[in-house]
């Protein structure tokens, strides 16, 4: 991290955040009812440039590409670390920070604020305008991106402002949806978007008016319908423990839809900024503030996984030069140099995978394992192995698929090159023993561990989804933090379940915040489980 950025941000947090639209200053939610893009009827002619401009912002905003310091606060210093993918070598705040469960509200506020600023506000503005102008395609696109972004916010905090966005109560507050209410609304909005987009997807003559603004599918309606179905399937599996009947219904609806799912890599939903580097690459390779995590080192090296060199670069520290070496979460970092030459995240260029064929096949594998109707799928194993194959193909190493799917290798012990107290040695109860080769004789839970472990590896570098799935299922097995600075909130050996509500909401939407805590169903702290996160 550029040090002046993070401390500058923390200093200004209280002063500036209340001015953001949707970031907690509830009296300004009404601003979405005025068009921030100044669109007029004449703008809707020709190439739709002004109408489409918000879509690039929304797509880039789901996984914030720039400025990099904002992404670092929004996701890198929470989900990137909590997922087990990465760890910082920098002892921010003398090691008392998110990585050791001492939550930095000034950092984590960005997860809320930036999603509302960069996605929710422009999406609602487009939806409102599109309804007036009767452009159902633009309305549908905005609704899909709104669900894609806000389910991620809900999966961090729990209750969110969704159905009441822009609706200010008499006391100036805005009411939150419980997470269950939000998920119900997500499914309803996907239904609405699907109905609006279907005529365009069925028409061979539909002009690709969205082509110039679409950073993923070049305006291809059919691919957007596949994304919608795949997103529905993701959310349906997410709620399997909380509401199995609803999850089954929504999953089967997604899997039986005429437009299908993202099942092949050419349909992957990958946001390509075209000009901006993926911020993770910058934070890791230019700033040196994020490195490989110890858990993913254990799995990738133990499996001799062919994606290892695609995900990370070898360490350059003389003690482990040429090896792939990560850092364990929540350790005592004596300075900001000792671990700085361990493995960086590989250069991800301008692309960020957000929902891929590999994920969809693992979702289908879990759906089949749960006994849900999965069309034309012979077995759980078939979907599991297709998930592995699609991931290897995505990263250009498909040639090693046969060897990998038959491997009985196990995750490797983790050895800290500088402090043995941080190591996880062979035989440790926190070291996984799961292998890539499918075990058809295993229990349902053992099969789920295999599915989620390989799904976790395939989701990289999308840590938000990886962290969410790890919380929901308990897999893959990760290493607990070494130093737990939660003050007893998180019991020793256990893991963070959520992030505290945004400080901007506590300051400017007090009544709404109090209602959100009630709907959360527990204390506003990092130990309270979300609605879908059942033991």
N, C-alpha and C positions, 0 to 999 in steps of 0.2 A: 504494500500500500504506500502511496505517496503520503507520508506522515502528516503533512499539513492538511490533507483532505479530510482525514477522519476526525481530527481534533477540531478543525474548522466546522465540520458538519455537526459535531456534538455541541459546540458552542452556540451555533445558530438554531439548533433544533427547536427549542421552545418558542423562539421568536418568529421563525419562518413557516413552520409546518401548519399552523392554523390558517395560513393564507392559501394553502393548496385546495383546489376544488376536490371535494370528496375525501380529503385526507384527515377529516376530523372536524373541520370548521363547518358545522352542520348548517349554519345560517347561509352558507354560500352554495349549498347543494342546489338551490334554485337556479344557479347560473347555468346549469345544463339545459335549461329551457330556452336559453338564448343561444344562437348558433355561433360557436367560436370560430367557424371557418368562413363566415360571411357569404354563404351560398345563396344564389338567386336562381331563378328559372333559367336565365341565360347561361349560368355555369353548368347546367345539366345537359348541355349540348356538346357536340364534338367528342372529345376523348374523356369526358367526365373527370378531368384532372382534379378540380377542386372538390368534387364529391368524393373521389377516391383517396384523397390525401390522408384522411384520418386512418385509413386501413394500414398503411405502412407503419404509422405510429403505434397502432394497436398491436400489430404483429411483433414489432421490435420491443414493445413494452411487456409482452408476456414473459419473455426472458430478456431482461433489459440489457441491451448491447452497449449503450453509452449514456452518460459518462461511466467509465469503469468503476470509479469509487462508489457510485450509487449502487451498481450491481453488487459490489463487495459487501455493502451494508444490507442490501435487500435479500441476498441469498448466499453469498459466498461464506460469510462469517456465521451462518446458521446451518441451513440445510446441506450445503456442500460438506460441512464438517460432521453434522449429526448423522448423515447417511452412511458414514464410514468411508466415503470416497477420498476425502482430503483432510488435511490438517495444516494449520499455520505454524511456521517456525518462529513467529514473532510474538514475544510476551507482552501483548497489549495490556495496558493497565496492570502491569506487574503480575501477569498470569491470572488475574482475577477478571475473567471475561466469559463470553459464551462457551468457549471450548471446555471450560471447567464448571459450567452450569451456574456461573454468576452472571445473570442476564443483563446485557447492556441495552437498556431501553432506548437510548439514543440511536443505537445501531438498528435495533429491530423494528422501530417505528417505520423505517423505510419499506419494510415488507408490505405494510398496509398502505401507506401513503402513495407509493409509486404505482401500485396496481390500480388504485382509484384514479390517480392523475393521468396515467398513460393508457389505460384500457377502459375502465368503467365510464369515466366522464365522456370521452370521445365516442364510445360505443352508444351511450344513451342519446347523445346529440344526433348521431347518425340515424338511430332508430326513430327518434321523434320526427326528424326531417323526412326520412324515407316513407313514414306512414302518411305524412301530408302530401308528398309528391307521388305516392303510389309506386315506389321503386322497391318491390318486394325482395328482389335479389340483394340489394344493399342492406335492407333490414335484416335479412336472414344471415348474411355474413357477419354483421355486427353482433347478432345474438349468439352465434357460435363462438366468436372470440370472447364475448363477455362471459359465457359459461366456462370456457377453457381457462380464463384468467381467474375468475372469482372462485372456482372450486379449489384452486391452489391456495387462495387466501383463506378460505374456510378450513382447508386441511392443515393450516398453520395455527389459526386462532380458535376455530370452532364457529360460534355465531358470527354472522356478518350482516352488513347493511346491503341487502339485495333487492327484495321486492319493494322496499320502502325508500329506495334511493331517489332523492329529489323531493321527498315528501316530508315537509317540516311540520312538526307538531306545534301546538299553541305555545308551549314553553320553550320553543327553539330547538328541541331535541329531535333526533331521528331514531326510529325504532329498528332494532336488529331483528333478523330472522334467527331462530335456532338453527343448528346445523341440519337437523332433519327437515325443517321448513325450507331451508335453502336448497337442499338436494331435491326436494319435491319440485321446487321452482326451476331448478336446472333441467330436470327431465321435461317439464312442461314447456320450457323455452326451446328445448331441442325438438319437441313435437311441432311447435309453431314454426321454427326455422325450417324444418324438414318439409312441411306442407307448402311453405312459400317458395322453397328452392326447387322442389320437384318438377314443376312445369319447365323450368329452365334446363334442368338436367335431362329431361326427356326430349327436348327440342334440339334437333340437329342443326337448326338455323340460328340458335342463340348466339348473338355476338359476344365475344369475350371482352366486354367493356371493362372488366375488372383486371384484365391481364397486366396492365402497366403498374398496378398497385399491389399485386399479389406476390409476396416474397416466398411463396411456397409452391403454388400450383398453377401459376400463370393463368388464373381465371377459369380453370377447368371445373365446371359445375359437378361433374360426376365424382371427381376426386374429393371435392368438398363434402359431398354426400357420404362418401366412404369415411372421411374424417369424422363427420357427425355420428355415424353409426359406431365407429370405434371409440369415440369419446363417451357415448352412451354406455357401451360395454364396460369401459374403464370404471365409470361411476357406479354401474350396477354391481360389479364385483366388489367394489369398495364397500358397499353397504351390506354385504352378504351376512355378516354376523349381527348387524343391527336390525335389519329388516329383510329376512331371507325371501319372503314372498314377493316384495317389491323388487328386490334385486333380481330374482329369477324372471319375473315378468319383463323387466326392462332389458335384461341380457338377451332373452329369447327374441324380443322385439328387434334388437340390434342385429342379432345373428341371422334373422330370417328376412331382413329387409332386402328388397329387390336390387339395391345398389351395392350391396355387399360391404365388406370391411377392408381395412388396410391389411392385406395379406401378403403382398409382394413389395419388395423394396422400392420399386419405381413409384409406389403410392405413399411412401413415408412422408409424414408431415414434418418437414425440416425447414425452419426459418433461415433464410439466407439473406443476410443484410446486404450482400454484394460488395459493400465498401468498408464496413466496420468489422474489425476482428472480434472474435468471440472474447468477451471480457475475461473469462477464466484464463485464457492464454496470456493475456496481458498481465493479469495479477500474478500469475505464476512465473512466467518467463522474463518479463520486464521488471516487475517490482520485487519478485522473490517472496511474496507474502502468502503463497499457498503451495503446498506440496502434496505428494501422494499420501494417502492415509494408510495406517498399518493394516486395517482389516482387508482392504482390497489388495494390498501387497501379498497377504497370506493366501488369499484365494487364487490370484492370478499366477503367482510363482509356483504355488503348490500344484496347480493344474497344468503347469507349463502352457498356459492359455495363449493362443496365437494372437489375441488382441492386446497383449501386454505392451508391446512396443508401439501400438496404435494409440494407446491411452496415456502412456507416460514415457519419459526419457530417463536414461540411466543416471544414477548419482555421479557427481563429480568430486565429492569429498575423498581425499586420499584413503580414508579408512575403509571405504566401500566402493571405490571408483569402478564404474562399469556395471555395478549391480543395480537392481531396481529396489529402492529402499524408501519406505514411508515412515511417518511419524504417528505415534499413538496419541489419541485424544486425551486432553486434560493432564498432560505431563508438566513437570516443573521445567520450564525453559529458562536456563540460567542467563541467557542473553539472546540477542536476535541473530547471532552468527553461527552458533554451534550446529544447528540442523539445516542451515540455509542451503547447503550444497547437496541435499538429498534430491530424490526424483521430482522433477517438475511435471506438470500436466503437459502432454504433447500439444503441439500447435493445432488448434481446432479450426483455424482459418476463419472464414466468415459465416460458418454454418452452425446451427444448433438443432439437433434432433429433438423433437418434442413429443411425437407419438408415431411409433414405427411398427412395421410388420412383425418384428420380433416380439414386441410387447403384446400385440394382439394375439399371437399364437399362444403366448403364456397365459393370457386372459382366458382363451378358449380352453386351455388345458385345465385351469382351475375350475372353470364352469363345468366341464365334463366330470371332473373329480367330485364336484358337488351334486352331480346327478341332474344337472340342467340339460335341456335339449340343445344339442350342438349339431346342426345339420352336417351330414356327410363327413363326420369325424368318427373313425373306427375305434380310437382309443385315446386315453390321456397321453400315452407315450408318443403317439403320432404328433399331437400338437406340441408337446414338450420338445421333441427333436426338431420339429420345424421352427420353433422359436430359436433354438440354438443355431440352426442353419441360416436363418434369415439374419441373425446378428453377425455371424461370421462373414456372411456375404456383404452386409452393410459396411464392414470395415476392411473388405478386400482380402480376407483370409479364408474363404470358403473351401479352398483346397485341403484344409486340415480338418474338415468336418467329420469324416468317418473315424479318424483316430481319436478326435476329441469326444465324440458321443459314446465311444466305447471305453473311455478312460476310467479306471478305478482309482485314480490319484486323489489325494486328500489335501485340504489346505495345509500350507506349510507353517511351522512355528514362526513366530515373529521374534527377531532378535534386535534389540535397540543397540546400535553400535557405540553409543556413548554412555548409557546408563542401564545396567542389567536389570534394575528394579522395574523397568517398563516392559521387559520382554514377556512373551507368552510362549512357554516352552511346550514340547511334545507331552501329551497326556493331560494338559491343563483342561479343566471342565469348560473353559470359555473358548476353547479352540474347536471349531467345527470338524466333523469327520465325514461330511457328505461328499459324494463323488459325482462327476458328470454323468456316468453311465446310469441309465434308468433302472430302478429297482422295482420291478413289477410285483414283487412279493412283499414289499414294504407296506407299513400301515398307511392310512390316509394322511396322518400327520407327517410321516417320513416322506411321502410323495409331495406333500405341500412344500416341505423344506427344499426338496430338489427343484420344484418349479420356481419358487420365489428366489432361491439362490441364483439360479441361472437368469431369471428375469432381472434381478438386481445388477448382475454383471452386464446384461444387455442394455439396461436403461442408461448406463453411463454416457455422457456426464450430467444427465438430467436428475440432479440430486433431490429436487423437491418430491418427485414421484417416488424415487428410491427410498427416501426417508419415510414417506407416508406408508409405503408398502411394508417397510420393516416394522413400523409401529403397529400396523394392522395385524400382521401375521406373527411377529416375533422372529422372522427370518429375513436375511441370513443372520447367523449368530455373529454379533459384533463384540468388540472388546469394551468393557466399561471404562469410564474415565479413571485415570489414576488418582488425580486430586479432584475431589468433589467439593466445590465451593457453593453449593446450593443452600447451605445452612440447615441441612437436614430435610429439605423439601423433597429431594430425590434420595431415597434410601440407597445405601452403599450397594454397588453392583447392579443397580437398575439404571434405566435410561430416561431421558427427557421425553415427554409426551406431547408438548405443544409449546407455543411462545405466548407470553403474557399479552393481553390486549394493548393496543397502541396507546402511548402516552398522550398523543394528540386527542384521542377520543375521551380519555379520562378528564382532560382539561377543558374540552369545548363541547362535549356531548355527555354530560354527567348522568342525566336521566337515562339516556340511551345505553350508556355503559353499565349502569346498575341493572337494567333489564337484561343486558347481554350476560352478565354474571349469573343471574338467575337461570337463564336459558342454558348456560354452560353446564349447570348441574353440579358445580363444585367450585372450589376457590380459584380465583384468577391467578394461578401459578403454573409452573412448568410440569407439575406432577399430575394434574387433572386430565383424565382421558377424554378424548372427543367422543361424539355420539357413535361413530362407526368403530371406535377403538375398544373393542370388548376383550376382556381377558380370555 
